[in-house]
C-alpha cells in the first residue's frame, strides 16, 4: 500500500511504502546538506554521472538543494529525499525531472548512498515515484536513461517495468568531463503498461 500526504506549501508530496518515505530535501538542514554532498561526491555516483553543476563542498551542496527546492515549487522537476520509513535516515535521492505537462512526459533519475546499497532502495523508490507520477501527476510516459555499461541501473529499470527502447549515441557526458560524450541506454514506462511495478 502506498500512502500519499500532500503538502500545502509545495507540489511535492510525501510518499510512503515499501519501507521507504519520500519527501522534500531541506536546504536548511545540515544533515540533508551532508547527505546530498556525500551522494554527489561519491566515486560510484561520479563514475556514472557528470552533473551540470558540480557539488564539491557544503556551500555548493546547500546551493544545489536550494535550486532543487525552487524547481519543486514551480513544478518543473521534483526531487525526493529517499529515507527509511521507520528511522527517517536518508538513503538516497530520486527525481522526476524535465516534466512536460503538455506531452505528459518526464525523466526519472536516482542515486543511493554507499551504506544503503544492495538493499533494493533504488528499486523501491522508483516503484513509489513511478506510481505517483502516473496517478498523482497524471503523466503518460516516464523515461529513464543511464550510461551504457551501468548494469545495476539497467536491472532496476527492468524490475520496475521500464522497457529498453534503444541506445542513444553520445547522449551524456563521460565521467568527470564536459567535453566528451558516451552512449545512454533509454528505458521507458507508460501509464498504460500492464506489468507490475516492482516494490
Residue frames as a rotation matrix with the C-alpha (Angstrom) as fourth column:
UNK 1
0.581 0.814 0.000 0.00
0.814 -0.581 0.000 0.00
0.000 0.000 -1.000 0.00
UNK 2
-0.562 -0.724 0.400 1.35
0.728 -0.662 -0.175 3.42
0.392 0.193 0.900 -0.99
UNK 3
0.369 0.647 -0.668 0.33
0.867 -0.498 -0.004 6.36
-0.335 -0.578 -0.745 1.19
UNK 4
-0.400 -0.430 0.810 0.42
0.700 -0.713 -0.033 9.93
0.591 0.554 0.586 -0.13
UNK 5
0.303 0.444 -0.843 0.16
0.842 -0.539 0.018 13.00
-0.447 -0.716 -0.537 2.08
UNK 6
0.296 -0.143 0.945 0.03
0.700 -0.640 -0.316 16.26
0.650 0.755 -0.089 0.11
UNK 7
-0.382 -0.480 -0.790 1.95
0.843 -0.531 -0.085 19.23
-0.379 -0.699 0.607 1.49
UNK 8
0.590 0.793 -0.151 0.20
0.676 -0.588 -0.444 22.59
-0.441 0.160 -0.883 1.31
UNK 9
0.553 -0.394 -0.734 3.24
-0.250 -0.919 0.305 24.78
-0.795 0.015 -0.606 0.53
UNK 10
-0.492 -0.764 -0.419 4.76
-0.711 0.074 0.700 22.76
-0.503 0.641 -0.579 -2.32
UNK 11
0.383 0.641 -0.665 3.61
-0.897 0.429 -0.103 20.48
0.219 0.636 0.740 -5.14
UNK 12
-0.470 -0.637 -0.611 5.90
-0.444 0.769 -0.460 17.80
0.763 0.055 -0.644 -3.73
UNK 13
0.661 0.739 0.131 4.00
-0.514 0.318 0.797 15.20
0.547 -0.594 0.590 -1.67
UNK 14
-0.400 -0.670 0.625 5.29
-0.885 0.460 -0.074 12.83
-0.238 -0.583 -0.777 0.94
UNK 15
0.398 0.445 -0.802 5.09
-0.660 0.746 0.086 9.22
0.637 0.495 0.591 -0.25
UNK 16
-0.337 -0.532 0.777 5.49
-0.891 0.448 -0.080 6.18
-0.305 -0.718 -0.625 1.92
UNK 17
0.845 0.534 0.035 5.54
-0.505 0.817 -0.278 2.47
-0.177 0.217 0.960 1.19
UNK 18
0.755 -0.546 -0.363 7.86
0.183 0.707 -0.683 -0.47
0.629 0.450 0.634 0.63
UNK 19
0.478 -0.560 -0.677 9.72
0.872 0.205 0.445 0.52
-0.111 -0.802 0.587 3.81
UNK 20
-0.629 -0.720 0.294 10.60
0.764 -0.643 0.061 3.98
0.144 0.263 0.954 2.46
UNK 21
0.464 0.686 -0.561 9.47
0.624 -0.702 -0.343 7.57
-0.629 -0.190 -0.754 2.88
UNK 22
-0.403 -0.510 0.760 9.95
0.891 -0.409 0.198 10.03
0.210 0.757 0.619 0.01
UNK 23
0.680 0.583 -0.445 9.72
0.665 -0.746 0.037 13.73
-0.311 -0.321 -0.895 0.74
UNK 24
0.859 -0.324 0.397 11.44
0.027 -0.745 -0.666 17.04
0.512 0.583 -0.631 0.02
UNK 25
-0.094 -0.945 -0.313 15.07
0.901 0.053 -0.431 17.75
0.424 -0.322 0.846 0.74
UNK 26
0.895 0.353 -0.273 15.55
0.444 -0.769 0.460 20.61
-0.048 -0.533 -0.845 3.21
UNK 27
0.299 -0.836 0.459 18.36
0.436 -0.308 -0.845 23.02
0.849 0.453 0.272 2.23
UNK 28
0.279 -0.166 0.946 18.30
-0.687 -0.723 0.076 24.44
0.671 -0.671 -0.315 5.77
UNK 29
0.953 0.053 0.299 19.02
-0.249 0.701 0.668 21.03
-0.175 -0.711 0.681 7.30
UNK 30
0.081 -0.995 -0.052 22.72
-0.969 -0.091 0.231 20.36
-0.234 0.031 -0.972 7.91
UNK 31
-0.210 -0.111 0.971 22.01
-0.168 0.983 0.076 16.62
-0.963 -0.147 -0.225 7.82
UNK 32
0.735 0.535 0.416 20.34
0.333 0.249 -0.909 16.90
-0.590 0.807 0.005 4.39
UNK 33
0.756 -0.534 -0.379 23.17
-0.655 -0.629 -0.419 19.06
-0.015 0.565 -0.825 3.08
UNK 34
-0.198 -0.877 0.437 25.71
-0.814 0.396 0.425 16.50
-0.546 -0.272 -0.793 4.29
UNK 35
0.045 0.292 0.955 23.80
0.197 0.935 -0.295 13.59
-0.979 0.201 -0.016 2.73
UNK 36
0.947 0.320 -0.035 23.45
0.058 -0.275 -0.960 15.48
-0.317 0.906 -0.279 -0.57
UNK 37
0.416 -0.877 -0.240 27.17
-0.906 -0.424 -0.019 16.27
-0.085 0.225 -0.971 -0.59
UNK 38
-0.327 -0.548 0.770 28.11
-0.493 0.794 0.356 12.65
-0.806 -0.263 -0.530 0.17
UNK 39
0.412 0.577 0.706 25.78
0.301 0.644 -0.703 11.36
-0.860 0.502 0.091 -2.53
UNK 40
0.996 0.078 -0.038 27.02
-0.004 -0.399 -0.917 13.66
-0.087 0.914 -0.397 -5.28
UNK 41
0.323 -0.944 -0.066 30.69
-0.945 -0.317 -0.081 13.36
0.055 0.089 -0.995 -4.40
UNK 42
0.409 -0.111 0.906 30.64
-0.315 0.914 0.255 9.56
-0.856 -0.390 0.339 -4.04
UNK 43
-0.581 -0.757 -0.301 33.07
-0.547 0.089 0.833 7.92
-0.603 0.648 -0.465 -6.53
UNK 44
-0.672 0.378 0.637 30.45
0.570 0.813 0.118 5.43
-0.473 0.442 -0.762 -7.73
UNK 45
0.496 0.824 -0.273 27.99
0.470 -0.519 -0.714 8.26
-0.730 0.226 -0.645 -8.44
UNK 46
0.298 -0.446 -0.844 30.72
-0.568 -0.793 0.218 10.24
-0.767 0.415 -0.490 -10.23
UNK 47
-0.691 -0.540 0.481 31.63
-0.002 0.667 0.745 7.16
-0.723 0.514 -0.461 -12.28
UNK 48
-0.462 0.610 0.643 28.22
0.860 0.485 0.157 7.17
-0.216 0.626 -0.749 -13.94
UNK 49
0.639 0.762 0.106 27.12
0.769 -0.635 -0.074 10.82
0.011 0.129 -0.992 -13.74
UNK 50
-0.680 -0.733 0.014 28.54
0.732 -0.680 -0.044 14.23
0.042 -0.019 0.999 -14.51
UNK 51
0.246 0.845 -0.475 26.22
0.827 -0.438 -0.352 16.91
-0.505 -0.306 -0.807 -13.11
UNK 52
0.522 0.037 0.852 25.80
0.624 -0.697 -0.352 20.20
0.582 0.716 -0.387 -14.93
UNK 53
0.365 -0.397 0.842 26.96
-0.618 -0.780 -0.100 21.98
0.697 -0.484 -0.530 -11.78
UNK 54
-0.169 -0.527 -0.833 29.45
0.286 0.783 -0.553 20.13
0.943 -0.332 0.018 -9.59
UNK 55
0.831 0.357 0.427 28.85
-0.349 -0.262 0.900 19.80
0.433 -0.897 -0.093 -5.86
UNK 56
0.121 -0.930 -0.347 32.19
0.193 0.365 -0.911 19.79
0.974 0.043 0.224 -4.05
UNK 57
-0.910 -0.390 -0.137 31.59
0.218 -0.171 -0.961 21.22
0.352 -0.905 0.241 -0.56
UNK 58
-0.456 0.782 -0.426 28.80
0.797 0.145 -0.586 22.09
-0.396 -0.607 -0.689 1.89
UNK 59
-0.416 0.298 -0.859 28.22
-0.205 -0.951 -0.231 25.53
-0.886 0.080 0.457 0.39
UNK 60
-0.741 0.131 -0.659 27.75
-0.666 -0.013 0.746 24.18
0.089 0.991 0.097 -3.13
UNK 61
-0.835 0.478 -0.274 25.60
0.478 0.875 0.071 21.34
0.274 -0.072 -0.959 -1.73
UNK 62
-0.380 0.715 -0.587 23.29
0.533 -0.350 -0.771 23.81
-0.756 -0.606 -0.247 0.03
UNK 63
-0.486 0.156 -0.860 23.12
-0.599 -0.776 0.198 25.97
-0.636 0.612 0.471 -3.10
UNK 64
-0.902 0.132 -0.412 22.23
-0.253 0.611 0.750 22.89
0.351 0.781 -0.517 -5.16
UNK 65
-0.648 0.694 -0.312 19.46
0.759 0.559 -0.334 21.92
-0.057 -0.453 -0.890 -2.72
UNK 66
-0.354 0.527 -0.773 18.05
0.040 -0.817 -0.576 25.45
-0.934 -0.235 0.268 -2.83
UNK 67
-0.692 0.067 -0.719 17.90
-0.711 -0.234 0.663 25.14
-0.124 0.970 0.210 -6.62
UNK 68
-0.865 0.399 -0.305 16.06
0.291 0.893 0.342 21.82
0.409 0.207 -0.889 -6.25
UNK 69
-0.502 0.700 -0.508 13.59
0.634 -0.103 -0.767 23.47
-0.589 -0.707 -0.392 -3.86
UNK 70
-0.447 0.316 -0.837 12.87
-0.516 -0.855 -0.047 26.20
-0.731 0.411 0.545 -6.43
UNK 71
-0.807 0.136 -0.575 12.26
-0.476 0.427 0.769 23.56
0.350 0.894 -0.280 -9.09
UNK 72
-0.767 0.569 -0.295 9.93
0.641 0.695 -0.326 21.73
0.020 -0.439 -0.898 -6.69
UNK 73
-0.438 0.603 -0.667 7.99
0.218 -0.649 -0.729 24.95
-0.872 -0.465 0.153 -6.12
UNK 74
-0.282 0.340 -0.897 7.50
-0.809 -0.587 0.032 25.66
-0.515 0.735 0.441 -9.83
UNK 75
0.486 0.614 0.623 6.87
-0.304 0.786 -0.538 22.00
-0.820 0.072 0.568 -10.71
UNK 76
0.495 -0.327 -0.805 9.49
-0.859 -0.044 -0.510 21.70
0.131 0.944 -0.303 -13.45
UNK 77
-0.170 -0.524 -0.834 11.44
-0.123 0.851 -0.510 18.95
0.978 0.016 -0.209 -11.67
UNK 78
0.674 0.487 0.556 10.63
-0.628 -0.019 0.778 17.26
0.389 -0.873 0.293 -8.39
UNK 79
-0.273 -0.906 -0.324 13.40
-0.369 0.410 -0.834 15.98
0.888 -0.108 -0.446 -6.11
UNK 80
0.798 0.602 0.027 12.65
-0.313 0.376 0.872 13.44
0.515 -0.704 0.489 -3.40
UNK 81
-0.368 -0.775 0.513 14.80
-0.905 0.173 -0.389 12.61
0.213 -0.607 -0.765 -0.39
UNK 82
0.334 0.404 -0.852 14.60
-0.225 0.912 0.344 8.83
0.915 0.076 0.395 -0.01
UNK 83
-0.409 -0.426 0.807 14.58
-0.860 -0.115 -0.497 7.81
0.304 -0.897 -0.319 3.65
UNK 84
-0.867 0.139 -0.479 13.97
0.278 0.932 -0.232 4.76
0.414 -0.335 -0.846 5.79
UNK 85
-0.062 0.960 0.274 10.28
0.035 -0.272 0.962 4.78
0.997 0.069 -0.017 6.65
UNK 86
0.600 0.303 -0.741 10.88
0.665 0.326 0.672 3.95
0.445 -0.895 -0.006 10.32
UNK 87
0.083 -0.695 -0.714 14.02
0.918 -0.224 0.326 5.86
-0.387 -0.683 0.620 11.25
UNK 88
0.925 0.285 -0.253 13.91
0.160 -0.893 -0.421 8.72
-0.346 0.349 -0.871 8.75
UNK 89
0.029 -0.997 -0.073 17.57
0.094 -0.070 0.993 8.12
-0.995 -0.036 0.091 7.88
UNK 90
0.472 0.077 -0.878 18.49
-0.779 -0.430 -0.457 9.44
-0.413 0.899 -0.144 4.43
UNK 91
0.280 -0.305 0.910 19.22
0.242 0.940 0.240 6.65
-0.929 0.153 0.337 1.97
UNK 92
-0.636 -0.491 0.595 19.38
0.684 -0.003 0.729 8.43
-0.357 0.871 0.338 -1.39
UNK 93
-0.459 0.377 -0.804 17.55
-0.403 -0.895 -0.190 10.52
-0.792 0.237 0.563 -3.95
UNK 94
-0.447 0.313 0.838 15.02
0.833 0.487 0.262 10.12
-0.326 0.815 -0.479 -6.75
UNK 95
-0.603 0.196 -0.774 13.91
-0.228 -0.971 -0.069 12.87
-0.765 0.134 0.630 -9.12
UNK 96
0.191 0.654 0.732 11.05
0.870 0.233 -0.435 13.25
-0.455 0.720 -0.524 -11.57
UNK 97
-0.359 -0.623 -0.695 12.72
0.226 -0.780 0.583 15.68
-0.905 0.052 0.421 -13.94
UNK 98
-0.959 -0.100 -0.266 12.08
-0.204 -0.411 0.889 17.72
-0.198 0.906 0.374 -17.08
UNK 99
-0.420 0.881 0.217 8.33
0.557 0.439 -0.705 17.47
-0.717 -0.175 -0.675 -16.56
UNK 100
-0.964 0.221 -0.146 6.36
-0.246 -0.542 0.804 18.32
0.098 0.811 0.577 -19.71
UNK 101
-0.532 0.825 0.189 2.69
-0.018 0.212 -0.977 18.59
-0.847 -0.523 -0.098 -18.75
UNK 102
0.043 0.543 -0.839 1.66
-0.917 -0.311 -0.248 19.13
-0.396 0.780 0.485 -22.38
UNK 103
-0.102 -0.159 -0.982 3.10
-0.694 0.718 -0.044 15.83
0.712 0.677 -0.183 -23.62
UNK 104
0.748 0.412 0.520 2.67
-0.661 0.394 0.639 14.31
0.058 -0.822 0.567 -20.12
UNK 105
0.655 -0.643 -0.398 6.23
0.403 0.742 -0.536 13.01
0.640 0.191 0.745 -20.08
UNK 106
0.729 -0.533 0.429 9.14
-0.684 -0.558 0.469 13.26
-0.011 -0.635 -0.772 -17.62
UNK 107
0.176 -0.761 -0.625 12.54
-0.161 0.604 -0.781 11.68
0.971 0.238 -0.017 -16.94
UNK 108
0.969 0.139 0.204 13.45
-0.226 0.162 0.961 9.87
0.101 -0.977 0.188 -13.75
UNK 109
0.085 -0.975 -0.206 16.84
-0.137 0.193 -0.971 9.51
0.987 0.111 -0.117 -12.11
UNK 110
0.954 0.266 0.140 18.10
-0.194 0.187 0.963 8.19
0.230 -0.946 0.230 -8.79
UNK 111
-0.149 -0.962 -0.228 21.13
-0.272 0.261 -0.926 7.51
0.951 -0.076 -0.300 -6.61
UNK 112
0.877 0.369 -0.307 21.68
0.131 0.432 0.892 5.68
0.462 -0.823 0.331 -3.33
UNK 113
0.473 -0.716 0.514 24.19
-0.875 -0.450 0.179 6.44
0.103 -0.534 -0.839 -0.58
UNK 114
-0.309 -0.713 -0.629 27.01
-0.655 0.639 -0.402 3.88
0.689 0.288 -0.665 -0.30
UNK 115
-0.901 -0.105 0.420 25.85
-0.413 0.503 -0.759 2.45
-0.132 -0.858 -0.497 3.04
UNK 116
-0.053 0.976 0.212 22.33
-0.584 0.142 -0.799 1.82
-0.810 -0.167 0.562 1.67
UNK 117
-0.116 -0.016 -0.993 23.32
-0.973 0.201 0.111 -0.06
0.198 0.979 -0.039 -1.49
UNK 118
-0.820 -0.217 -0.530 22.40
-0.250 0.968 -0.010 -3.70
0.515 0.124 -0.848 -2.02
UNK 119
-0.831 0.556 -0.012 19.06
0.189 0.262 -0.946 -3.37
-0.523 -0.789 -0.323 -0.18
UNK 120
-0.389 0.709 0.588 16.75
0.915 0.224 0.335 -2.64
0.105 0.669 -0.736 -3.11
UNK 121
-0.266 0.276 -0.923 16.41
0.454 -0.809 -0.373 1.03
-0.850 -0.519 0.090 -2.15
UNK 122
-0.805 -0.084 -0.588 16.55
-0.398 -0.659 0.639 2.37
-0.441 0.748 0.496 -5.72
UNK 123
-0.844 0.525 -0.109 14.05
0.265 0.586 0.766 -0.22
0.466 0.618 -0.633 -6.96
UNK 124
-0.235 0.787 -0.571 11.59
0.966 0.121 -0.230 0.52
-0.112 -0.605 -0.788 -4.16
UNK 125
-0.368 0.049 -0.929 11.99
0.171 -0.978 -0.119 4.29
-0.914 -0.203 0.351 -4.56
UNK 126
-0.946 0.006 -0.323 11.49
-0.314 -0.249 0.916 4.05
-0.075 0.968 0.238 -8.32
UNK 127
-0.625 0.769 -0.133 8.33
0.676 0.618 0.400 1.98
0.390 0.160 -0.907 -7.77
UNK 128
-0.109 0.575 -0.811 6.91
0.806 -0.426 -0.410 4.61
-0.582 -0.698 -0.417 -5.40
UNK 129
-0.489 -0.157 -0.858 7.81
-0.146 -0.955 0.258 7.57
-0.860 0.252 0.444 -7.59
UNK 130
-0.991 0.125 -0.051 6.55
-0.024 0.214 0.976 5.87
0.133 0.969 -0.209 -10.76
UNK 131
-0.381 0.903 -0.200 3.16
0.916 0.397 0.049 5.06
0.124 -0.164 -0.979 -9.23
UNK 132
0.014 0.376 -0.926 2.79
0.560 -0.771 -0.304 8.65
-0.828 -0.514 -0.221 -8.03
UNK 133
-0.773 -0.357 -0.524 3.94
-0.183 -0.665 0.724 10.19
-0.607 0.656 0.448 -11.34
UNK 134
-0.874 0.484 0.041 1.19
0.237 0.350 0.906 8.31
0.424 0.802 -0.421 -13.19
UNK 135
-0.099 0.922 -0.375 -1.59
0.915 0.232 0.329 8.64
0.390 -0.310 -0.867 -10.60
UNK 136
0.179 0.131 -0.975 -0.71
0.761 -0.647 0.053 11.91
-0.624 -0.751 -0.216 -8.86
UNK 137
-0.511 -0.458 -0.728 0.87
-0.093 -0.812 0.576 13.94
-0.855 0.361 0.372 -11.65
UNK 138
0.581 0.811 0.060 -1.19
-0.082 0.131 -0.988 12.39
-0.810 0.569 0.143 -14.44
UNK 139
-0.232 -0.731 -0.642 1.83
-0.834 -0.190 0.518 11.69
-0.500 0.655 -0.566 -16.63
UNK 140
0.834 0.517 -0.192 1.61
-0.529 0.650 -0.545 9.21
-0.157 0.557 0.816 -19.51
UNK 141
0.732 -0.643 -0.226 5.27
0.304 0.605 -0.736 8.40
0.610 0.470 0.638 -20.15
UNK 142
0.783 -0.608 0.131 8.35
-0.408 -0.342 0.847 8.20
-0.470 -0.716 -0.516 -17.92
UNK 143
0.723 -0.635 -0.272 11.81
-0.073 0.322 -0.944 7.90
0.687 0.703 0.187 -19.42
UNK 144
0.803 -0.552 0.225 14.90
-0.195 0.113 0.974 6.59
-0.563 -0.826 -0.017 -17.66
UNK 145
0.774 -0.605 -0.188 18.37
-0.158 0.102 -0.982 6.89
0.614 0.789 -0.017 -19.15
UNK 146
0.767 -0.607 0.208 21.63
-0.174 0.116 0.978 5.51
-0.618 -0.786 -0.016 -17.82
UNK 147
0.075 -0.846 -0.527 25.18
-0.957 -0.209 0.200 5.32
-0.280 0.490 -0.826 -19.09
UNK 148
0.671 0.048 -0.740 25.94
-0.448 0.821 -0.354 2.31
0.591 0.569 0.572 -21.24
UNK 149
-0.269 -0.786 -0.557 27.55
0.035 0.570 -0.821 -0.32
0.962 -0.240 -0.126 -19.03
UNK 150
-0.693 0.112 0.712 25.72
-0.708 -0.292 -0.643 0.69
0.136 -0.950 0.281 -15.84
UNK 151
-0.627 0.403 -0.666 24.22
0.019 0.863 0.504 -2.78
0.779 0.303 -0.549 -15.42
UNK 152
-0.791 0.346 -0.504 22.82
0.583 0.179 -0.792 -2.19
-0.184 -0.921 -0.343 -11.93
UNK 153
-0.608 0.581 -0.541 20.72
-0.420 -0.814 -0.401 0.74
-0.674 -0.017 0.739 -13.17
UNK 154
-0.617 0.355 -0.702 19.58
-0.647 0.279 0.710 -1.37
0.448 0.892 0.058 -16.12
UNK 155
-0.730 0.320 -0.604 18.32
0.443 0.894 -0.062 -4.08
0.521 -0.313 -0.794 -13.76
UNK 156
-0.739 0.473 -0.481 16.49
0.283 -0.429 -0.857 -1.54
-0.612 -0.770 0.183 -11.58
UNK 157
-0.582 0.513 -0.630 14.72
-0.767 -0.604 0.217 -0.13
-0.270 0.610 0.745 -14.64
UNK 158
-0.601 0.324 -0.730 13.68
-0.360 0.706 0.610 -3.58
0.713 0.630 -0.307 -15.83
UNK 159
-0.831 0.290 -0.474 12.40
0.547 0.578 -0.606 -4.64
0.098 -0.763 -0.639 -12.39
UNK 160
-0.514 0.636 -0.575 10.09
0.112 -0.615 -0.781 -1.62
-0.850 -0.466 0.245 -12.40
UNK 161
0.247 0.725 0.642 8.74
0.699 0.326 -0.637 -2.31
-0.671 0.606 -0.427 -15.89
UNK 162
0.446 -0.205 -0.871 10.80
-0.509 -0.859 -0.058 0.29
-0.736 0.470 -0.487 -17.77
UNK 163
0.766 -0.077 0.639 11.32
0.457 0.764 -0.455 -1.37
-0.453 0.640 0.620 -21.13
UNK 164
-0.321 -0.923 -0.212 14.58
0.249 -0.299 0.921 -0.94
-0.914 0.243 0.326 -23.00
UNK 165
0.736 0.674 -0.064 13.87
0.176 -0.281 -0.943 1.17
-0.654 0.683 -0.325 -26.10
UNK 166
0.777 -0.495 0.389 17.33
0.463 0.032 -0.886 1.65
0.426 0.868 0.254 -27.59
UNK 167
0.065 -0.856 -0.512 20.74
0.896 -0.176 0.407 3.23
-0.439 -0.486 0.756 -27.28
UNK 168
0.978 0.207 0.004 21.14
0.196 -0.920 -0.340 6.99
-0.067 0.333 -0.941 -27.62
UNK 169
0.281 -0.938 0.201 24.50
0.881 0.169 -0.442 7.87
0.381 0.301 0.874 -29.10
UNK 170
-0.674 -0.723 0.154 26.66
0.594 -0.654 -0.469 10.39
0.440 -0.225 0.869 -27.22
UNK 171
0.189 0.910 0.369 23.69
0.334 -0.413 0.847 11.47
0.923 -0.037 -0.382 -25.11
UNK 172
0.995 0.066 -0.075 25.52
0.094 -0.372 0.924 12.19
0.033 -0.926 -0.376 -21.85
UNK 173
0.456 -0.879 0.137 28.92
-0.815 -0.474 -0.333 13.36
0.358 0.040 -0.933 -20.69
UNK 174
0.127 -0.581 -0.804 31.73
0.249 0.804 -0.541 11.00
0.960 -0.131 0.247 -19.88
UNK 175
0.699 0.084 -0.710 32.57
0.706 0.075 0.704 10.67
0.112 -0.994 -0.007 -16.19
UNK 176
0.244 -0.591 -0.769 34.26
0.613 -0.521 0.595 13.77
-0.752 -0.616 0.235 -14.77
UNK 177
-0.824 -0.549 0.138 34.22
0.436 -0.461 0.773 15.53
-0.361 0.697 0.620 -18.16
UNK 178
0.273 0.892 -0.360 32.08
0.207 -0.420 -0.884 18.04
-0.940 0.166 -0.299 -20.01
UNK 179
0.025 -0.340 -0.940 33.98
-0.853 -0.498 0.158 17.84
-0.522 0.797 -0.303 -23.28
UNK 180
-0.853 -0.245 -0.460 33.43
-0.455 0.781 0.428 14.16
0.254 0.574 -0.778 -24.19
UNK 181
0.021 0.992 0.124 30.33
-1.000 0.021 0.001 12.05
-0.001 -0.124 0.992 -24.52
UNK 182
-0.958 -0.216 0.189 29.10
-0.220 0.975 0.000 8.49
-0.185 -0.041 -0.982 -24.04
UNK 183
-0.568 0.760 -0.318 26.10
-0.169 0.270 0.948 6.43
0.806 0.592 -0.025 -25.06
UNK 184
-0.664 0.482 0.571 22.94
-0.699 -0.131 -0.703 6.04
-0.264 -0.866 0.424 -22.99
UNK 185
-0.837 0.538 -0.096 20.51
0.493 0.820 0.291 3.17
0.236 0.196 -0.952 -22.63
UNK 186
-0.678 0.694 0.245 16.95
-0.699 -0.711 0.077 4.53
0.227 -0.119 0.967 -22.87
UNK 187
-0.792 0.560 -0.243 14.18
0.602 0.781 -0.166 2.80
0.097 -0.278 -0.956 -20.92
UNK 188
-0.747 0.600 0.286 10.58
-0.581 -0.799 0.158 3.95
0.323 -0.048 0.945 -20.65
UNK 189
-0.770 0.628 -0.113 7.33
0.612 0.676 -0.411 3.03
-0.182 -0.386 -0.905 -18.99
UNK 190
-0.668 0.652 0.359 3.83
-0.174 -0.606 0.776 4.12
0.724 0.456 0.518 -19.99
UNK 191
-0.589 0.557 0.586 0.88
-0.769 -0.164 -0.617 4.64
-0.248 -0.814 0.525 -17.70
UNK 192
0.449 0.837 -0.313 -0.94
-0.894 0.420 -0.159 2.06
-0.001 0.351 0.936 -19.83
UNK 193
-0.409 -0.634 -0.657 1.71
-0.539 0.748 -0.386 -0.65
0.736 0.196 -0.647 -19.41
UNK 194
0.605 0.796 -0.033 0.26
-0.500 0.412 0.762 -3.61
0.620 -0.444 0.647 -17.56
UNK 195
-0.007 -0.673 -0.740 3.40
0.406 0.674 -0.617 -5.09
0.914 -0.304 0.268 -15.99
UNK 196
0.795 0.251 -0.553 3.61
0.596 -0.155 0.788 -4.79
0.112 -0.956 -0.273 -12.21
UNK 197
0.390 -0.692 0.607 5.78
-0.421 -0.721 -0.550 -2.06
0.819 -0.041 -0.573 -10.77
UNK 198
0.140 -0.388 -0.911 8.19
0.572 0.783 -0.246 -3.98
0.809 -0.486 0.331 -8.55
UNK 199
0.975 0.149 0.167 8.45
-0.055 -0.562 0.825 -2.91
0.216 -0.814 -0.540 -4.89
